[in-house]
Amino acid sequence: MNRRRDTLAGRLTKTLILWVGCVWLLCLLAVVWYTGREINYNFDNELVEVSHRMFDIALDHLDETRKPASEQKPLIIPGPGSFADAEVYYRLVSSDNKVLAQSEEARDPMFDVSLAPGFENNREWRVYTQRHPTRGIFLQVADPLEERSETVNRTLLGLIVPFLVLLPALAWLLRRIARQELRVLDDLSGEIAKRDGRQLEPIQLTTPPREIAQVQEHMNRLLDRLSQALDVERALAANAAHELRTPLTAARLRLQTALEHGLDHADVEAAIASLQTLSQRTEKLLQLSRAESSAPFTRDSIDLVKLATTVMREFWLDDEASARIELITPSAAELAAKPLTCKGDFDALAIALRNLVENALAYSNAENIEIIVGPHSELTVRDDGQGVTPEQLDKLKHRHVRQSAQRTGYGLGLSIVSSIAQKHDAQFLLSSPPQGQAHGFEARLVLQPGD
């Protein structure tokens, strides 16, 4: 059988009760110490006051009743009327420790202390001794210690009993307060429970405390990243269905035709071309998935000339592409004076530049293409093609949009570049025609300067 799990409110209540009890106990001990000190102080003051008042009275009795020197018993002095409601234990003692007179209830064990002025305790009594200023006689007054202990105990009992009576009520009150204050956690838990793959809206609690507001903020960031990841997953599935259907169908039909009518060279080449198209589109989809994923890119310092040269090596291996492409970089002296660098992810920016070059090769009508590095942290791909209209220019960053319906193309290249630029806090600028030219198309990446 499973044990009932403790609630946070229950734990908080137990902790508060424990700490409140400990603090109260410490305060109680301090109060008891202070109260006992004050009680003893007051009792001592009363004892001093009584001794001063009784000294003259006892001496008067002693002087009025002059016993023979041979009389050994001390004079018994009855209690005065002013002290009829209280028992006062005292005695008169000579300097040679001979008891001259004492009260009716006084006994020798009560005064078992040294004969010296001041206070002194024995086992059960506190004795105050006072010496007459002119006569060699001492007055000793005794007060029971038990009476003082009883007074302290009554005070302690008066403090403990109310606390023990109120402790259950305090526990109930603390639990109620804890549940009320922690209700916001239940609200947060309920809001989180509502979120699933179809509902990832940000959590909005009404005036949460600062700590819960921070949890809500971090949770909303997590939900936002999760939403982006799910969007990328859905987009990848949609793009795959959109982009891969045609080349797969073409390859299947070509191979089926080749099987039915013999292995025709043209059909086999067409099937290979369809598979090549399928491979290229799959690569684009994977690039787009990485560009739009929630995984952050690195922020290294990148040499733009090295980046452009690395990308161009792939195209220089193709004679047709190499004849059309020109890489323009600053002179060695200019680079030595001011290197061209940016902050970013080398691989991601290489993917972006490669897509811009492939886009220019596909849509520039076999015209020349320039890849320009600089003048600042910029990369520009410019062609001398026919360009696009202003209406088409606004749509080119969207997925599956081609420059021309009569031209083949993947429709994903510029969307990939746009996503990578956004992740790098860079500007992705398109213009057609480029400034100062009558026709053509230009794509420019303005990146964050490097260190």
Secondary structure by P-SEA (a helix, b strand, c coil): cccccccaaaaaaaaaaaaaaaaaaaaaaaaaaaaaaaaaaaaaaaaaaaaaaaaaaaaaaaaacccccccccccccccccccccbbbbccccccccccccccccccccccccccccbbbbcccbbbbbbbcccccbbbbbbbbaaaaaaaaaaaaaaaaaaaaaaaaaaaaaaaaaaaaaaaaaaaaaaaaaacccccccccccccccaaaaaaaaaaaaaaaaaaaaaaaaaaaaaaaaacaaaaaaaaaaaaaaaaaccccaaaaaaaaaaaaaaaaaaaaaaaaaaaaccbbbbbccccaaaaaaaaaccccccaaaaacbbbbbccaaaaaabbbbbbccaaaaaaaaaaaaaaaaacccccbbbbbcccccbbbbbbccccccaaaaaacccccccccccccccccaaaaaaaaaaaacbbbbbbccccccccbbbbbbbccccc
